[in-house]
Amino acid sequence: MKKKKKWQKAAAYVLISAFGLIMLYPLIWMVFASVKPSSEVLSSPSLLPSQFHPENFLEGWTMVRPYTFAKFFGNTFFLVISCVLCSLAISLFAGYAFARIDFRFKTFWYSILFLTIMLPATTTLVSRYVIFSEIGWLNTYLPFIVPAVLGVGNGGAFFIYLVAQFIRGIPRELDEAAKIDGCSTLNIILRIILPLSKPSLFSVAIFAFMWNWDDFQNQLIYLTQVDKYTVALAMRTTIDAAGADNWGAVMAMALCSVVPAVVIFFCLQKYFVEGVSTSGLKG
């Protein structure tokens, strides 16, 4: 029986490893393609390059003249971090309101929250563009940051729901004890709910970071000047007559563009799993 279990466990590990390798293969291919000669990127069936060309990274870094990718990474980090911080703030306070505070039409507004989760973003694309155009927000980062502040940006309703469900798992006795000690609602949120809700907030941060980092469609619609471009838009500009002749540099910048998201996820994956489970306090 022990030998049989060992063989079953070994078979399971092999199967999982095979599926993992299949899922990671595009990323592995990108890593090797980033150091291949441009002529081999699309023509050679071999995964390994015949010659290593690390200068692809230097060439790709300056492909979008007169700017370098340092400019685009700076724009992207500013936009993404602003949206992440706003999403964290609105998720914490709105989540606490739905989880703890009894107010009129609470069930109705919670139902509206669920409806916005199920509503595809493309259905409001034209109306959002018209509104932002009329108030002069085009070619700025306000169409991304302001919706995040209001909880209607990328994943805003889902973030509020996630944090609210987590807060519901925190015993109300902690709030009541804090009120007896004279704490206001704001102090309860900042001193009690915030520290205990870190797993769910880390999950919100990861989701918000990845979704805003990869949000090519909205960035393409609202940003038109090159000096405001994000990494996703800069990558698009490399696929032109010049970029088609230098696929090695294009793949090098594509690899650089996915590194931040991968690093963020692997650094915070422990908190990500805890947050999604919405387990609240563990006894």
C-alpha positions in Angstrom: 0.0 0.0 0.0 2.8 2.4 0.8 4.5 1.7 -2.5 1.3 2.2 -4.3 0.7 5.6 -2.6 4.3 6.6 -3.5 3.7 5.8 -7.1 0.4 7.7 -7.1 2.0 10.7 -5.6 4.9 10.5 -8.1 2.5 10.3 -11.0 0.5 13.3 -9.6 3.7 15.3 -9.3 4.7 14.4 -12.9 1.3 15.3 -14.2 1.2 18.6 -12.4 4.7 19.4 -13.5 3.8 18.7 -17.1 0.8 21.0 -17.0 2.9 23.7 -15.3 5.5 23.4 -18.0 2.8 23.8 -20.7 1.5 26.9 -19.0 5.0 28.4 -18.5 6.2 27.6 -22.0 5.2 31.0 -23.6 7.1 32.8 -20.9 10.1 30.4 -21.3 10.0 31.0 -25.1 9.9 34.8 -24.5 13.0 34.6 -22.3 15.0 32.8 -25.0 13.5 34.9 -27.8 14.7 38.1 -26.0 18.4 37.1 -26.6 18.0 35.6 -30.1 19.1 37.2 -33.3 16.1 39.0 -34.8 16.1 36.7 -37.8 15.6 33.6 -35.7 12.8 34.8 -33.4 10.0 33.8 -35.8 11.8 31.5 -38.2 13.8 29.1 -36.0 12.0 26.2 -34.4 14.8 25.8 -31.8 14.1 27.2 -28.4 17.8 28.0 -27.8 19.4 30.8 -29.9 22.3 30.0 -32.1 24.0 33.2 -30.7 23.2 35.1 -27.6 22.3 38.8 -28.3 22.0 40.6 -24.9 22.2 43.9 -26.8 18.6 43.4 -27.7 17.7 44.9 -24.3 19.7 48.0 -25.1 18.2 48.4 -28.6 14.7 47.8 -27.3 15.1 50.3 -24.5 15.5 53.1 -27.1 13.1 51.9 -29.8 10.4 54.5 -29.2 12.4 57.7 -29.9 12.9 60.3 -28.6 11.9 58.6 -25.3 13.3 55.5 -23.6 11.3 52.8 -21.9 12.3 54.4 -18.6 9.8 57.1 -19.4 7.0 54.6 -20.1 7.8 52.5 -17.0 7.6 55.7 -14.9 4.2 56.6 -16.4 2.9 53.1 -15.9 4.1 52.8 -12.2 2.6 56.2 -11.5 -0.8 55.3 -13.0 -0.9 51.8 -11.5 0.2 52.7 -8.0 -2.3 55.6 -7.9 -5.1 53.2 -8.9 -4.0 50.6 -6.4 -3.9 53.0 -3.5 -7.3 54.4 -4.4 -8.8 50.9 -4.8 -7.4 49.9 -1.4 -8.9 53.0 0.3 -12.4 52.7 -1.2 -12.5 49.0 -0.7 -11.7 49.3 3.0 -14.2 52.0 3.8 -17.0 50.8 1.5 -16.4 47.2 2.5 -16.7 48.2 6.2 -19.9 50.1 5.5 -21.5 47.1 3.8 -20.2 44.7 6.5 -20.9 46.6 9.7 -23.1 49.7 9.2 -26.9 49.4 8.9 -28.2 52.1 6.6 -31.3 52.6 4.5 -31.6 50.6 1.2 -28.5 48.7 2.2 -29.7 45.5 0.4 -30.6 47.5 -2.7 -27.2 49.1 -3.0 -25.5 45.8 -2.3 -27.6 44.3 -5.2 -26.5 47.2 -7.4 -22.9 46.3 -6.4 -23.4 42.7 -7.6 -24.9 44.0 -10.9 -21.9 46.1 -11.7 -19.7 43.1 -11.1 -21.7 41.2 -13.8 -21.9 44.1 -16.2 -19.2 43.9 -18.9 -17.0 47.0 -19.1 -17.4 47.2 -22.8 -21.1 48.1 -22.5 -20.2 51.4 -20.9 -17.2 52.1 -23.1 -18.8 54.7 -25.4 -20.7 56.5 -22.6 -17.5 56.8 -20.5 -15.5 58.1 -23.5 -18.1 60.8 -24.2 -18.3 61.9 -20.6 -14.5 62.1 -20.2 -14.2 63.9 -23.5 -16.8 66.5 -22.5 -15.0 67.3 -19.2 -11.6 67.4 -20.8 -10.0 64.4 -19.2 -8.7 62.8 -22.4 -5.0 62.3 -22.6 -4.7 62.5 -18.8 -4.6 59.8 -16.1 -7.9 61.0 -14.5 -10.1 58.5 -16.4 -8.2 55.8 -14.6 -7.6 57.3 -11.1 -11.0 59.0 -10.5 -13.0 55.8 -11.2 -10.7 54.0 -8.8 -11.4 56.6 -6.2 -15.1 56.1 -6.6 -14.9 52.3 -6.7 -16.0 52.0 -10.3 -12.6 51.4 -11.9 -11.1 48.1 -12.9 -12.5 45.5 -10.5 -13.8 48.2 -8.1 -17.1 46.5 -7.2 -15.3 43.1 -6.9 -12.7 44.6 -4.5 -15.5 46.1 -2.3 -17.3 42.7 -2.2 -14.1 40.9 -1.4 -13.1 43.1 1.5 -16.7 43.3 2.8 -16.9 39.5 3.0 -13.6 39.3 4.8 -14.7 41.9 7.4 -17.8 39.9 8.0 -15.6 37.2 9.3 -14.1 39.5 12.0 -16.0 39.3 15.3 -18.2 42.3 16.0 -17.1 42.1 19.6 -13.9 43.8 18.7 -15.8 46.8 17.4 -18.0 46.9 20.4 -15.0 46.7 22.8 -13.3 49.6 20.9 -16.5 51.7 21.1 -16.6 51.2 24.9 -13.0 52.4 25.0 -14.1 55.6 23.2 -12.9 54.8 19.7 -14.7 56.5 16.8 -15.7 54.6 13.7 -12.6 56.0 11.9 -10.3 54.7 14.6 -12.0 51.3 14.6 -11.4 51.0 10.8 -7.8 52.2 11.0 -6.7 50.5 14.3 -8.7 47.2 14.3 -10.2 46.4 10.9 -7.3 47.5 8.8 -4.6 45.3 10.5 -7.0 42.3 10.5 -8.0 42.8 6.9 -4.4 42.8 5.5 -4.8 39.4 3.6 -7.9 40.7 1.7 -6.2 44.1 1.0 -3.1 42.3 -0.3 -5.4 40.4 -2.7 -7.0 43.7 -3.8 -3.5 45.2 -4.3 -2.4 42.3 -6.5 -5.6 42.2 -8.6 -5.6 46.0 -9.0 -1.9 46.1 -10.0 -2.2 43.3 -12.6 -5.5 44.5 -14.1 -4.3 48.1 -14.4 -0.9 47.1 -15.6 -2.5 45.0 -18.4 -5.3 47.4 -19.2 -4.4 48.0 -22.9 -7.8 48.8 -24.2 -8.6 51.8 -21.9 -5.1 53.2 -22.2 -5.3 53.0 -26.0 -8.6 54.9 -25.9 -7.8 57.7 -23.4 -4.0 58.3 -24.0 -2.9 59.8 -27.3 0.3 61.6 -26.6 3.5 59.6 -26.6 4.9 61.3 -23.5 1.8 59.9 -21.6 2.1 56.4 -22.9 2.3 53.4 -20.6 4.5 50.3 -21.3 1.5 48.5 -23.0 1.1 51.4 -25.5 4.8 51.7 -26.0 5.0 48.0 -26.8 2.3 48.6 -29.5 4.4 51.3 -31.1 7.3 48.9 -31.5 5.3 46.7 -33.8 5.8 48.9 -36.9 8.0 48.8 -39.9 11.1 49.2 -37.7 10.0 46.8 -35.0 9.2 44.1 -37.5 12.9 44.0 -38.5 14.1 43.8 -34.9 12.0 41.2 -33.2 14.7 40.4 -30.7 14.5 43.9 -29.2 10.7 43.7 -29.2 10.7 40.4 -27.3 13.3 41.9 -24.9 11.0 44.7 -24.0 8.0 42.3 -23.8 10.0 40.3 -21.2 10.7 43.5 -19.2 7.0 44.4 -19.3 5.9 41.2 -17.6 8.6 41.1 -14.9 7.0 43.6 -12.5 3.7 41.7 -12.4 5.4 38.4 -11.9 7.6 39.7 -9.1 4.6 41.3 -7.3 2.6 38.1 -7.5 5.3 35.8 -6.2 6.2 38.2 -3.4 2.6 38.5 -2.2 1.1 35.1 -3.2 0.9 34.0 0.4 -1.4 36.9 1.3 -3.2 36.5 -2.0 -4.4 33.0 -1.1 -5.4 34.0 2.4 -7.4 37.0 1.1 -9.3 35.1 -1.5 -10.3 32.5 1.0 -12.1 35.3 3.0 -11.6 33.2 6.2 -11.5 36.2 8.6 -10.0 35.4 12.0 -8.8 32.0 12.8 -9.6 30.7 16.2 
